């Protein structure tokens, strides 16, 4: 599972780098076009918005895989290790439910509902193609949730074995 996680991390990181570079080029072009040619262009503005949203979604999934996600651990961090791990597992289960329900299920539904709606600024792209980032991000988040839960369960079991003297 660690090998798959490593590949997922590399794929997401590469995708985020490409999106960030594309976003930078697009926004730079828009600024140059606005000030030099007095014509910013609707397509570059729309493309920048799409790239920004995709960058946020995919970088959030990557950050979650690194356990760098926002976590208010005021209560959990004060608890003993066993209860802290339990709190982390419960937190991951809530996030897993969100990822499956909203990002995967809702994302697929949004893609299906809008797959034939054309974008006003860029008619060669459909809204469904833009929304496809939701279920992809959801898939990565679900994978990382399951990975984190299994890792925490292994730590929980290992702590139980070391507390009982390794008997069992």
C-alpha positions in Angstrom: 0.0 0.0 0.0 3.0 2.3 0.7 4.1 1.8 -2.9 0.7 2.8 -4.3 0.7 5.8 -1.9 4.1 6.9 -3.2 2.8 6.7 -6.8 -0.3 8.6 -5.9 1.8 11.3 -4.2 4.1 11.7 -7.2 1.1 11.8 -9.7 -0.7 14.5 -7.6 2.5 16.5 -7.0 3.3 16.5 -10.7 -0.2 17.4 -11.6 -0.1 20.3 -9.1 3.2 21.5 -10.5 1.8 21.5 -14.0 -1.4 23.3 -12.9 0.6 25.9 -11.0 2.8 26.6 -13.9 -0.1 26.8 -16.3 -2.0 29.0 -14.0 1.0 31.4 -13.7 1.5 31.5 -17.4 -2.3 32.1 -18.0 -2.5 34.9 -15.4 0.7 36.5 -16.7 -0.7 36.5 -20.2 -3.9 38.0 -19.0 -2.1 40.9 -17.2 0.1 41.5 -20.3 -3.0 41.4 -22.6 -4.9 43.8 -20.4 -2.2 46.4 -20.0 -0.4 46.2 -23.4 -3.3 45.4 -25.7 -6.2 46.6 -23.6 -8.0 43.3 -24.3 -7.6 40.7 -21.5 -9.7 38.0 -23.2 -12.5 36.0 -21.7 -10.9 32.6 -22.4 -7.7 33.3 -20.4 -9.8 34.5 -17.5 -12.0 31.5 -17.5 -9.1 29.1 -17.9 -7.3 30.8 -14.9 -10.4 30.2 -12.8 -10.7 26.6 -13.8 -7.0 25.9 -13.2 -7.2 27.6 -9.8 -10.1 25.5 -8.6 -8.4 22.3 -9.9 -5.1 23.3 -8.2 -6.9 23.8 -4.9 -8.7 20.5 -5.2 -5.7 18.4 -6.1 -3.3 20.1 -3.7 -5.8 19.5 -0.9 -5.9 15.8 -1.7 -2.1 15.8 -1.8 -1.9 17.6 1.5 -4.4 15.2 3.0 -2.2 12.3 1.9 0.7 13.9 3.8 -1.4 14.3 6.9 -0.9 18.0 6.6 -4.6 18.8 6.4 -6.1 21.4 8.7 -6.8 19.8 12.1 -7.9 21.4 15.3 -6.3 19.0 17.7 -6.9 21.0 20.9 -8.8 18.1 22.5 -7.2 15.1 20.8 -3.6 16.2 21.3 -4.2 16.4 25.1 -5.4 12.8 25.2 -3.2 9.8 25.9 -1.8 8.2 22.7 -4.4 5.4 22.6 -7.3 7.9 22.7 -5.5 10.3 20.3 -5.3 7.5 17.7 -8.9 6.7 18.3 -9.7 10.4 17.7 -7.7 10.4 14.5 -9.4 7.3 13.3 -12.9 8.8 14.0 -11.8 12.0 12.2 -10.6 10.1 9.2 -13.9 8.2 9.1 -15.9 11.5 9.0 -13.7 12.8 6.2 -14.0 9.4 4.4 -17.8 9.8 4.6 -17.6 13.3 3.2 -15.2 12.3 0.4 -17.5 9.4 -0.6 -20.8 11.3 -0.3 -19.9 14.7 -1.6 -16.8 14.4 -3.7 -17.3 11.0 -5.3 -21.1 10.6 -5.4 -21.9 14.3 -5.7 -19.0 14.8 -8.1 -20.1 12.0 -10.4 -23.7 13.3 -10.3 -22.5 16.9 -11.1 -20.5 15.6 -14.0 -23.4 13.5 -15.4 -25.8 16.5 -15.1 -23.5 19.0 -16.8 -21.6 16.8 -19.3 -23.3 18.4 -22.3 -23.5 22.0 -21.0 -21.0 24.1 -22.9 -18.9 26.8 -21.2 -19.9 30.3 -22.3 -16.3 31.6 -22.5 -14.8 28.4 -23.9 -17.4 26.5 -25.9 -15.0 23.6 -26.7 -15.1 22.6 -23.0 -18.2 21.4 -21.2 -19.0 22.1 -17.6 -19.0 18.4 -16.9 -15.3 18.2 -18.0 -14.5 21.0 -15.6 -16.4 19.2 -12.7 -14.5 15.9 -13.3 -12.0 17.2 -10.8 -14.4 16.6 -8.0 -14.6 12.8 -8.3 -10.9 12.5 -9.1 -10.0 14.5 -6.0 -12.6 12.4 -4.1 -11.0 9.1 -5.3 -7.5 10.3 -4.1 -9.0 11.5 -0.8 -10.8 8.2 -0.2 -7.6 6.3 -0.9 -5.6 8.5 1.5 -8.4 8.2 4.2 -8.3 4.4 4.0 -4.5 4.4 4.1 -4.4 6.7 7.1 -7.1 4.7 9.0 -5.2 1.4 8.4 -1.9 3.1 9.5 -3.6 4.4 12.7 -5.1 1.0 13.4 -1.7 -0.7 13.0 -0.2 1.9 15.5 -3.2 1.3 17.9 -2.6 -2.5 17.7 1.2 -2.1 18.1 0.7 0.1 21.2 -1.6 -2.5 22.7 0.9 -5.2 22.2 3.8 -3.2 23.6 1.6 -2.2 26.6 0.8 -5.9 27.3 4.5 -6.9 27.0 4.2 -8.4 23.5 2.1 -11.3 24.7 -0.6 -12.6 22.4 
